Amino acid sequence: MKFIFKALLDIYREAEEELAKEGRSYGIPYAIQMMQELIILYFTQAKWLYKGYVPSFDEYKSVALRSIGLRTLGVASFVDLGDFIATKDNFEGILKNAKSVKATETIVRLMDDIAGYKFEQKRGHNPSAVECYKNQHGVSEEEAVKELLLEVADSWKDINEELLNPTTVPLPMLQRILYFARSGHFIYDDGHDRYTHSLMMKRQVALLLTEPLAI
């Protein structure tokens, strides 16, 4: 783990040196911070698995929403947006105040768990949102899935609201968050885990890249 962390840190340091020549290396500390946070979250979930611990749904969300990796990937993608957009204030704003960040984390994590929890149960994986919600609220799996999908729908409303009135951070930043939400929604839509079972995406990739549009 230390070797992997050092290798990642070296990449960020190289990027920091290059961006410093243009006077805009201030985004790199945020990227490093988010990477460190992600590693801590992964470690927490690993401890849950090792101990056979099933957290409450609320405790699960406090860790698992952020361990989806949006903040790590998002901040890294913001670094090249330019001086007028990728400012220190905007980095702070999107990490602390943007509703669409938490909404996207909710969409991707819950749809991921709904699509993959049965397969992961067979592999002895961490408890998912479905199991944690079911245990906390004393409902069936079917009812838990139904309630989680309602949370997903509400999260899309939060994203749409912020995109229609982007007062916290600039629209280009919010658009990148939106792309992440769209990707996650597609990958886990209809209860199918196209990330784990990637051949399920073969047809869509072919339509996008190799087959001509029908006119």
Residue pairs with C-beta under 8 A, 6 or more apart in sequence:
1 39
5 39
8 35
9 32
12 28
12 31
12 32
12 35
13 28
15 28
15 79
16 25
16 28
17 25
19 25
19 27
19 28
19 79
23 83
24 79
24 82
24 83
24 86
26 88
26 91
27 75
27 78
27 79
27 86
27 91
28 79
30 75
30 91
30 95
31 72
31 75
31 76
31 79
34 71
34 72
34 75
34 76
34 95
35 72
37 66
37 71
37 72
38 66
38 67
38 69
38 71
38 72
41 63
41 64
41 66
41 67
42 67
44 63
44 67
45 63
45 64
45 67
45 126
47 53
48 54
48 55
48 126
48 127
49 124
49 125
49 126
54 127
54 131
54 132
54 135
55 63
55 127
55 132
56 132
56 135
56 136
57 129
57 132
57 133
57 135
57 136
57 137
58 136
59 132
60 127
60 129
60 132
61 106
61 109
61 129
64 109
64 113
64 129
65 102
65 105
65 106
65 109
66 105
67 109
68 105
68 108
68 109
68 112
68 184
70 101
70 104
70 105
70 108
70 177
70 180
71 95
71 101
73 180
74 94
74 101
74 176
74 177
74 180
75 91
75 95
77 176
78 85
78 86
78 90
78 91
78 94
78 173
78 176
79 86
80 86
81 172
81 173
85 170
85 172
85 173
86 173
90 169
90 170
90 173
93 168
93 169
94 101
94 168
94 169
94 173
94 174
94 177
95 101
97 168
97 169
98 162
98 168
98 169
98 173
98 174
98 177
99 158
99 159
99 161
99 162
99 168
100 158
100 159
100 162
100 163
100 174
100 177
100 178
100 181
101 177
102 155
102 158
103 155
103 156
103 158
103 159
103 162
103 181
104 155
104 159
104 177
104 178
104 180
104 181
104 184
106 151
106 152
106 155
107 152
107 155
107 156
107 159
107 181
107 184
107 185
108 180
108 181
108 184
108 185
108 188
109 129
110 129
110 148
110 149
110 151
110 152
111 152
111 184
111 185
111 187
111 188
111 189
112 184
112 187
112 188
112 193
112 195
113 128
113 129
113 130
113 148
114 129
114 130
114 145
114 148
114 149
114 188
114 191
115 188
115 191
115 192
115 193
116 128
116 188
116 193
116 196
117 128
117 129
117 130
117 131
119 193
119 196
120 126
120 128
121 131
129 144
129 148
130 141
130 144
130 145
130 148
131 144
133 139
133 144
133 147
133 148
134 140
134 141
134 143
134 144
137 144
137 147
139 147
156 181
159 177
159 178
159 181
162 168
162 174
163 171
163 174
163 175
163 178
166 174
186 194
186 204
187 193
187 194
187 195
187 201
188 194
188 195
192 200
193 200
194 200
194 201
